[in-house]
Amino acid sequence: MTSLDLRGALLGGLALATWSAPAASQSNDILTLGEALELSGAATIGEQAFNPRLVGPQEEVTAAEAEISQAGLRPNPVVSLEVENVAGTGAFSGAQATEFTLAASLPIERGGKRQARVNAAEADLAVAGLRSELAGAELGQAVRERYVIAVAAQARVELAENVLERNRELARIAQALVDAGREPPLRALRAQSELAQAEAQLKVAQAEALAARLGLGALWAPQSTPEVPATFPDIDPPDALLASYAGIELRLAAAEREALQADVALQRSLGVPDPTVSAGIRRLQQTSDQAFLVGVSIPLPLRNRNQGNIAAAEARARAASARESVVQADYRQEVAQARADFLAAEARADTLESGSLPQAEEALRLAQIGYRNGRFPQLEVLSAAEARDTIRRFLIDAREAQGRAAARLIRLAAQ
């Protein structure tokens, strides 16, 4: 075999390793992003939840609805029976002088207590509802982010498999060259060392991919390891919704402020004393006479006017107003940062995919042609292949960052 024939045969194996398509290391049952959202329950917000991450907030809504019903109830009447002049001495011995008094009393709420209770309960229901919606939006963000992370990990596994295959072929070529006396033994040792590093990198990538899939499956089932593709899904952020700056976080902060303001009104109403009216009948056992009783009692607010609870409620309302201002500022900053991250990652990924990667592929192709014709050393082919793989790594990182930023934007835009 001539030198050119040997070079061509060796390069044929090298080309196969460097140009091989991503390995199909996935099963046929590949989970899509839409299916992941369905499994987690994030795609069916508003329906009966099964995911504990959603069940808790939904049950808080149910509890708040029950509290509204309770808040609208009026005080119960009180029935009392008194027996006087029983088992005394002298004229009051025995039961001859006994007096029986049967009476009913009813507190009369003043100060708008009932309406204040209802308003406070309705405000709490609004807060619980928004927290439930926010839990759904956060779950959706978690699913999208973890799905993108799992896809990126799978893409890195395929890249590591390509690198391993190339290094395995390079080790075979190096050994063949050493056996033919074309290269010193050091060349084979170096190739074997690089092969071992590639094998270790593949194991690391596989472990990270497994951890990523476990993290994704844990959002709906413990110990679930769904299979995901190595191709990133299209996650488009809703730019039109973000223009209004009316996300759930802002609405929740406003609802919490309104709930605490409603509590201030409730505490003030509790400071108004409630009279109790009573009516009954009294029977005198000794004369068999009867008499009707009518009475009114009212607490005197000399010391306790609920002033401490009113002051505390007012302080909480002021704190909620301050938190709302902070939430508004932080929300706008987070939206701006997420937009910047998304646009930067998108631009970086598009540049790598449409410009850098094709150029690296073309450089690798030319290096292989030059090596086949004896114009380039093998090192040029290796450098070109490593440059192409580096760009692929950067592209995976950029697409992962783009997907995670899009997931954040979708959560921020949730209404």
SULFENKA-V793260 format. One record per backbone hydrogen bond with DSSP energy under -0.5 kcal/mol. CO is the residue of the C=O (numbers start at 0). NH is the residue of the N-H. Records with the same first field share a line. If there is no record, write none. Layout:
# SULFENKA-V793260
CO: NH, NH
This chain:
# SULFENKA-V793260
1: 5
2: 6
3: 7
4: 8
5: 9
6: 10
7: 11
8: 12
9: 13
10: 14
11: 15
12: 16
13: 17
14: 18
15: 19
22: 24
27: 29
30: 228
31: 35
32: 36
33: 37
34: 38
35: 39
36: 40, 41, 42
40: 43
41: 44
43: 46
46: 45
50: 53, 54
51: 55
53: 57
54: 58
55: 59
56: 60
57: 61
58: 62
59: 63
60: 64
61: 65
62: 66
63: 67
64: 68
65: 69
66: 70
67: 71
69: 72
77: 104
79: 102
81: 100
83: 98
88: 91
89: 92
91: 87
92: 95
93: 86
94: 97
97: 284
98: 83
99: 282
100: 81, 102
101: 280
102: 79
103: 278
104: 77
105: 276
106: 108
107: 274
109: 112
111: 115
112: 116
113: 117
114: 118
115: 119
116: 120
117: 121
118: 122
119: 123
120: 124
121: 125
122: 126
123: 127
124: 128
125: 129
126: 130
127: 131
128: 132
129: 133
130: 134
131: 135
132: 136
133: 137
134: 138
135: 139
136: 140
137: 141
138: 142
139: 143
140: 144
141: 145
142: 146
143: 147
144: 148
145: 149
146: 150
147: 151
148: 152
149: 153
150: 154
151: 155
152: 156
153: 157
154: 158
155: 159
156: 160
157: 161
158: 162
159: 163
160: 164
161: 165
162: 166
163: 167
164: 168
165: 169
166: 170
167: 171
168: 172
169: 173
170: 174
171: 175
172: 176
173: 177
174: 178
175: 179
176: 181, 182
177: 180
183: 186, 187
184: 188
185: 189
186: 190
187: 191
188: 192
189: 193
190: 194
191: 195
192: 196
193: 197
194: 198
195: 199
196: 200
197: 201
198: 202
199: 203
200: 204
201: 205
202: 206
203: 207
204: 208
205: 209
206: 210
207: 211
208: 212
209: 213
210: 214
211: 215
212: 216, 225
213: 217
215: 218
216: 219, 220
220: 223
226: 30
232: 234
233: 235
234: 236
236: 238
237: 241
238: 242
240: 243
241: 244
246: 250
247: 251
248: 252
249: 253
250: 254
251: 255
252: 256
253: 257
254: 258
255: 259
256: 260
257: 261
258: 262
259: 263
260: 264
261: 265
262: 266
263: 267
264: 268
265: 269
266: 270
267: 270
268: 271
270: 272
272: 274
273: 298
274: 107
275: 296
276: 105
277: 294
278: 103
279: 292
280: 101
281: 290
282: 99, 284
283: 287, 288
288: 283
290: 281
292: 279
294: 277
296: 275
298: 300
299: 301
302: 304
305: 309
306: 310
307: 311
308: 312
309: 313
310: 314
311: 315
312: 316
313: 317
314: 318
315: 319
316: 320
317: 321
318: 322
319: 323
320: 324
321: 325
322: 326
323: 327
324: 328
325: 329
326: 330
327: 331
328: 332
329: 333
330: 334
331: 335
332: 336
333: 337
334: 338
335: 339
336: 340
337: 341
338: 342
339: 343
340: 344
341: 345
342: 346
343: 347
344: 348
345: 349
346: 350
347: 351
348: 352
349: 353
350: 354, 355
351: 356
354: 358
355: 359
356: 360
357: 361
358: 362
359: 363
360: 364
361: 365
362: 366
363: 367
364: 368
365: 369
366: 370
367: 371
368: 372
369: 374, 375
370: 373
376: 379, 380
377: 381
378: 382
379: 383
380: 384
381: 385
382: 386
383: 387
384: 388
385: 389
386: 390
387: 391
388: 392
389: 393
390: 394
391: 395
392: 396
393: 397
394: 398
395: 399
396: 400
397: 401
398: 402
399: 403
400: 404
401: 405
402: 406
403: 407
404: 408
405: 409
406: 410
407: 411
408: 412
410: 413
413: 247
